[in-house]
């Protein structure tokens, strides 16, 4: 295969933004906008694997699981809710994208969504310290009752209320990686690793159920490295990563070597936001990738032309 | 590829039976039993595509969608619920099967679940006459109120209560067929067409939203024909199709030509149960398939050895 392979991670807020109606119609409307740039990248000749967040969707599914209990439907565990959200979002993205591909004269290109599992180590230290908030908000009193009942951990999430937290272990391997690579080589556009993938752990050939959430950008990096992609592109709501973000002397980061980036990595970047993105971008180059991009949808094409966005190179 | 390709349809009641707890654990327990025979078939050297029903699961998801409305989460449409169930069941099946494959010394075989869409004609006459009951049961009074609000059709489902009915149009094409064929050729075990697939219709290159349920066995036949499978196997809870089923002179049907089967087709077989299975089995041979099998899990291996089950041939 001569064409370049790019693994693109789409932020969950591109599919559903805070405050928007949580309807199917709203999500489809957002996706028709969000995937326009992906279709342009395909038109440029890149082989594309698209990964995506699932925060708002899995949050809604978790609420619905709880609501259904009074109707006699037991709540399914988090890994199942994640799998559900992969089906849901995968189908919405392929619908939106194939329409755009048709408009662009590429009506024979197929967008295929693959249920994706991510292997983690069941002895990952993250399992001892859950950090990732999921699902509905509770009052402190409710959280205390829930904690006593389930032994789940609840934290005060940025003053907005109490939420359950789950571990966020390190992704080791994308179990469907080989299939994904083969499909994209043959011309399919692949949707995979939804919500960071469904975490699984192994013990003597059996799977151990894991309640965790994998960082989507980190899982995308693992996939991109595993299938030997050329470019890792993390699409978010800002055009660049910044030095001194939000301060008077903030400065956008353009093209930068990973050596330079590593020098400023510790002091800069918001935890749980830009930091994991930059970390994944660095790791991809360290693992042999050619180019890592962090940028907004508007700047993605120019970033591929080396004219915009944060671009990490060796 | 020299090995034979078999498309196997697994009944939804193999995943969750009536009266059982609707938990994840129960479904996994059932699947570990139900997929044992599939793993044996893989061990015999067949290339396998597994399709499955989703009745109980999508029924539960529909109830949860309604329950979540009071918590501010709008109900997602039926196609999205179907997509969710494909993620859910696909993940459960691949987990159960890869464990069995590992036990059988085939730990490098990968089971991959693909979100599958099925093309239907938006002018299919079925859209004028919805027949397929879905979701929760209502009283007659509730059904009348719901009908007035939504214009949806409700019927008395076998005296058990009132349920919404949706159209069951004819499946024309599996949109992911080419990818599925390629993956199974390369040695993947593929899970696809969950719940009969997510129905989509096209109009001028755009997708039209479709509220419908596709018959799983018929959709499996379309896939089997499309990817040039050798064998269509429909796994259900009886060992054979029967002539005069349930009567004193009932007689099991073994090996039979489609000409003979077509002669008895109209007078025999329960609508919505054995009839669509036999119809799909006939159609597969008419469309060029070598062998259609209808049988139980216990008899599936012997059926492949031409020793048990209902076997349709040219």
Interface residues (C-beta under 8 A of the other chain):
Chain A: X21 X22 X23 X24 X60 X61 X63 X64 X65 X66 X67 X68 X70 X71 X72 X73 X74 X76 X77 X79 X80 X83 X84 X85 X86 X87 X88 X90 X91 X92 X94 X95 X98 X99 X102 X103 X107 X110 X112 X113 X114 X115 X117 X136 X175 X176 X178 X179 X182 X183 X186 X188 X198 X200 X205 X206 X207
Chain B: X21 X22 X23 X24 X60 X61 X63 X64 X65 X66 X67 X68 X70 X71 X72 X73 X74 X76 X77 X79 X80 X83 X84 X85 X86 X87 X88 X90 X91 X92 X94 X95 X98 X99 X102 X103 X107 X110 X112 X113 X114 X115 X117 X136 X175 X176 X178 X179 X182 X183 X186 X188 X198 X200 X205 X206 X207
